[in-house]
Amino acid sequence: MKIWWPNIFQIHFTFNFKIMRILKAVLTLVILVCQWSIAQNVEGKSLLIYTKNGKGYVHENIEASVTTLVQLCKELGVKTIVSDRSEIFLSPEMETFDAVFFSNTNNEAFDTEEQRNAFKAFCESGKGFGGLHSATGSEREWPWFWNLIGASFLRHPPFQDFTVEVVNAEHPATQNLGTSFTISDECYFFKHLNPNVNVLLKANLASVAEGKNNSQPRPTEAPLSWYTTQFGGRQWYSALGHSKEGYENPLLQEHLKGGLRYILSQ
């Protein structure tokens, strides 16, 4: 009579394989729960939407951008205050905000060093920070600010239709944008790019045309949106949103909504 002896190695391997499958499923669930948490737990938070522009070019899109941000915050259950007064950073009211969002600020965003230091202290206390479009044109002589927002504005080709590629589709600001999309906007180029930024969107440079007689250097990469985690807080920036009509674009609204969720989810 032939006696069958179990293959201990086979049993051990099968058992381990089943455990690995279970662990993989659990890990996937945890990741999804964490992503949902990042995207959803912002109700009751408070945001300062800041719009101050120093001497120089002032975008015509500020009212449209603020209206859109306020509406998106309302949908998220987030309280908002809108201000272009730099002295607000010296007020006790700052203690009530969970994040500050620079909506198309440009050039000097503060009037005094005391205000700059108060803003710096706010961000370094672990609060959130967001920036939109020309916000990277703010505080062009302040290296600390370049690192906070992620870069400093350099230049842009003419306003046009071009293709935007999604680099990371798992972030709240990009998870509903597909793999790429076409937008009518300015394609920003930057200097002083923080090497620690996590790029979310970039321009397909083959789709971006330069203006006539342009002789300025062209970058090999053109990141358009990114996030960082500094000082115990979250930072997010998007270069999109030049035209006031652009804020009617559902894709841009979805992008902004995800960015707001991210910086407010501490």
N, C-alpha and C positions, 0 to 999 in steps of 0.2 A: 504494500500500500504506500502510495506517495504522500508524504506529509508536506503541507504548504506552510512555509514560514513567512510571516509578513516582512516586507522590505522596510526596515526601520528608517532607512535614508529617505525612501519615497514618502513614507508617512510624515516624517519630519519636514520634508520639503513642501508637501501639500499643505500641511498645517501652517507653516510660515508664509506660504503664498496667500492663504486665506486671510491670515492676520494682516499682511501688507495691503490686501485689497480693502479690508475694513478700515485700516488706518488711513489709507488714501481717501476713502469716502468721507471719513470724519474730518480730515484736514480740509478737503474741498468745502464741506459744510461750514467749517469755522471761518474760512476765507470769505465765503459768501455772506455769512453773518456779519463779519467785520466790515466788509464793503457796504452792506446795508446800513450798519451802524454809522459809518462815516457819512453816508449820504443822507441819513434821516434825522439824527438826533440834534436838531438845531432849533426846535420850537422853543420860544421863550427867550432866545438869545437876543443881544442888542448890537447893532452895527452903526458906526459913524461913517457916513458917506461924505468924503472930503473932496472939494472941487476947486481949491484955490489955484489961481494962475498968477505967476509973477509977470514982470515986464516982458513982452514979446507976443508971439502968436498965441491966440486963444481959439480953440476949436469951437465950431458951431454946433457940435454934437452933444454938448454938456447936458442941456435940458433933456434931450432924448435918452441919453445914457442914464441919467438920474431917475427919470420916470420909469424906465425899464427895471433898474435895480430895485427901486422901491416896490414895484409891483411883484417882482420875483420874491423879494423878502416877505411880502405880505402872504404870498402863497406858501412860503415855508414857515410862517408863524414867527418871523423875526421882526423885532422892533427896529425902526430906523430913525436917525437924525441926520439931516443934510446940512452941511455948513461949508462956507468958504472963508471962515474966520480962523486964522492961525492961532489966535489967543485961546481958542477952545482947548488946546493941548495943555494949558496951564490951569484949567478949571477942574474942580472936584468932579464934574460930570464925567470925566474920562474914566473914572473908576467903575462906571456903570456899563461901559462898552466891552464886548467880548472880542471885537476886531475893528480895524479901521480899513476902509476901502478908498483908495485914491482913484477917483473917476475922472480921467482926462485932466488931471492936474498937469502943469507944465512950468518949466523954469523954476524960479524960487518959490517953493511951497511954504516957506516960513519967513517971518519978518525978523526974528531975533535968534541968537544962539540958545537962549533959554528955552524957546519953543522947540528948537531942534532937539535939545537934550531931553525935554519932556517927552517928545515923540519917541525918541530912542529908548528911554526908560520904559515906556509903555510896551513897545515891541519886545524888549529884552526881559519883560516880566512874564513872557509866555503867551501873550495875546496874539490873535491872528492878524494877518495883513494881506490885503489884496490890491492889485493895481490893474488898470485898464488903459490900453492904447498909449496915449501920450504921457502916461504916468512915468514911463522910463525917461522922459525928457525933463523930469523934475530933478532939482538938486544936482545939477551936472558936475559940480565941483566937490561933491561929498562922497568919498569912497565907501563909507559905511552904508550909505543909502543904495549905492550900486549893488553891493552884496546882498542887501536886504531884498530888493526888488528883483535882483538877478542879473541886471545888465544896465547899460546906459545907451540911450538912443543915439544912433550914428546918422542914418539917412534912410530914404525910401525912394524907390522908383515911382513913376506916376501911378495914380489911382487906376485900377484895372481889374478885370476878371483873372483869377489865377487859381491854381489847384493847391489845396491844403491836404497834407498827408497826416493821418493819425499815427503817432509813434507809440503811444500807450493807450489802449482802449479800455483799460480797467479802472482808470481814475474817474471819480464822479463828474469831472468836467469834460470827459471825452467818451464816456461809456455808451452814449446814445448817438454818436456822430458817424458811425460806420467806419470804413477804412480810409476814405478820402472824400473830399467834397470841393465844389467850386464856389468861390465867394468873390464879391465885388468889394475891394478894400485896398488899403495900402499895405505893401509888404515891407515891414520894418527890417532894417539891418542894424546890428548892435555892436557896441564896443564894451570892454570891461565885463565880459560875460563871466558870471560866477561859475567856476568849474564844477560846483556841487549841485547845479540845477538838474532837475529831472525833467527832461523834455517831453511834452505831451503832443504838441503839434509842430510841424515844420512846413515851410513852403516847398513845393516842387519847383525848383529854380528854372527848370526847362520851360515852365509855363509863365515865367515872369519876364516881361520885356522892359528894358531900360529906356530912358528918355533919349531924345536926339542929342547927339554930341556929348554923351556922357563919357567921361574918362576916369571916373572914380573906380577904385578897386571893388571887385564883386566877391562876396564871401563864397566859400565852398558849401557851407551849410547855412540855413536860415531858420532857426528855431523861432516859433511864434507864440508858444505858450509853454509854461513850465510850473513846477512847484518845488519848494524846498521846505525843510524842517530845521529851523534855527531858533536858538534861545528858548527852547521848550515850546515853541508855537509853530503854527503852519503859515506858509506864505504861498501865494498863487498869483500869477500874472498872465494876461493875454494881450497880445499886440493888436488884436482885431478890434473893429468898431470905430472906424474913422468917420463914416457918414452917418448923419442922423437917421436916414432911411434904413440903414443897415440894422438898426435895433428892432425892426419889424420882422427880421429874418428868424424863423423858429429855431434854426440851427444855432445861431448866435445866442439866442435866449437860453437854449438848453445848455450851451457851453458856460454861460455866465452863472446860471443857476447851480450847476455842479461846482463851479469855483467858489461860490458863496457857501455852499454846503461844506466844502472842504475846510475853508479857513475858520468857519464857525464851530466845527466839530472838534473840540479840544478834549 
